[in-house]
Each structure stands twice: as C-alpha cells, then as structure tokens.
Amino acid sequence: HRTWSWAPPAPQDLHGDRDRDRGTRGQGGHRDSDPSTASPTVPVLGVALSLSLSLSRPQEPSLYTVKAIIILDNDGERLFAKYYDDTYPSVKEQRAFEKNIFSKTHRSDSEIALLDGLTVVYKSSIDLYCCVIGSATQNELMLTAVLNCLFDSLSQMLRKNVERRALLDNMEGLFLAVDEIVDGGVILESDPQQVVHRVAVRGEDVPLTEQTVSQVGPQKPLRPPKTPESPKKPPWDPQKPPGIPKNPWDPQKSPKTPPKKTPGTPPGHS
C-alpha cells in the first residue's frame, strides 16, 4: 500500500518580486538572480539626506571664541598655558596636546594649523612659540587678532625683547595681559596699547600681599623739583676790574699849593 502526502504550494510573493525588480534593474538592464545582493537604495538615500542636512545646518554664534592660550619654549616645554574649557581636563592630556602642537608646528612656515579638530594659530619669536586655540568652525581672523594683540603687548612690555629669559622675569605682566585680552574664552580687547596701559595701572594697584620682593623693597626717594634761583650778585663791581684798589686821587681836582709870598711885604700885610 502506498501513502500519499500532500502539501499546499508556497504563496507567491508578488510584492517582493516587484521590489527586487526595482532594486536589481538598472545595471545593464538585467536582473540580479540573488535577492540578497540587491542594494537598499531608499535607506541609503535617507541617511545621506539626513547627513547633508545636519552638515549644512548653521551653528549658533557664541561669544566663547578662545579655548586656550599657550606659550612654549624652543624645546616644546610649557612656559604659560591657560585653558578655558574642558576639552583637555587633565594635566597629562594638556601636556600631550602641547607636545603634539610643537611637533606639528615648529618646522612649519605657516601660521595656522588644524589639529585634533581644533584650529591653532601661532607665532614664533627667537625661542618662544605663542599659540591661540579655537574650535574647528571658529573664524581664523578673530584668533589671529588675539594672537597679534598678545604678541604686540608683550613686545611693548618687554621693550621688543620677546624671549624666554625676559618673559620669565615678567610673568606677572603676562598674566595681567592675558586677563585683559581674554576672560573665560570671551575676547575683551584687541588693542595692544589699551592692554599695556591697563596692565600698568593694575600693576600700581596690586596689594602688598601680591607684590614681589623687588616691588615691596625700599624705593629711591623722589627728588623735589628744582626751583629757579635768582642770580647772585658778584662781590665786586662788574664795571671795574677786580683786584685794583680805588685811586683816592681825583685827576679833575688840582692839589692845593701854598700862596706865593712877595718879597718886601711885612707879615700880616698883603
């Protein structure tokens, strides 16, 4: 005896065939026999469209322009560094970032670089490297204005001797100048003349506890202004030469001579 088994036929996927026809048709007009190789055209277009919209969306302007101001020596060691956000929270990360800046810029002739998604503008002088760091979307002209203001202010305060030794001897002026130019990442001043003037005024108003030993030490007394003196009279007569005694003889007067006596005249009779 034979046993027969019957199973219903699988339903045809009409919609799937239509979608495969759309996905596989177009390259030479033939169909791809393997449906797994069909390219997902619609999802890829959606991702590309959303990515292009996110990139083309303008960012909101912000006052927080500067992320850090760094000054390095000729060996890449830190002389001054001030960070205004948490991009590099630890000192180890900051030192690694500064080493990376020095290795990328100390042999380059350009004045701007894009490093770790940040914009770096820098300027060198003898054995110093001054760097101003901003975001990748920040205007380079604004960062360059901050860099030039800082460099020109240091040049005036150090009397055009912008080098490592002079900077270490005037670190208090550097701290005051940076605070006058940038505060919390916001640019306050870009005129070096104003910065130098304000640093000089603030230096005079520094309290006694914050002054250095040279500032606290005794200062030279100020000399009183000289008053014009009246000319002194000479002890001699300027019309006559000194050292010659006054002649008591008057040449206009003749000396007295006794009257002449006539002979034969008795005394007492003229």
Protein Blocks (a to p, Z undefined) as FASTA:
>chain_A
ZZddddddddddfklmmmmmmmmgoghoiacfblklpccfklmmmmmmmmmmmmmpccdd
dfblbfbdcdddfkopafbdcdfbfkbmbfklmmmmmmmmmmmmmmccbfbdceehiacd
dddehjaccdddddfkbcfklmmmmmmmmmmmmmmmnoopacfklmmmmmmmmmmmmmmm
pgghiafbfcfklmmmmmmmmmmmpcfklpcfklmmccdddddddddddddddfbdfkbc
ghiacdfbdfkbccdddddddehiaghiZZ
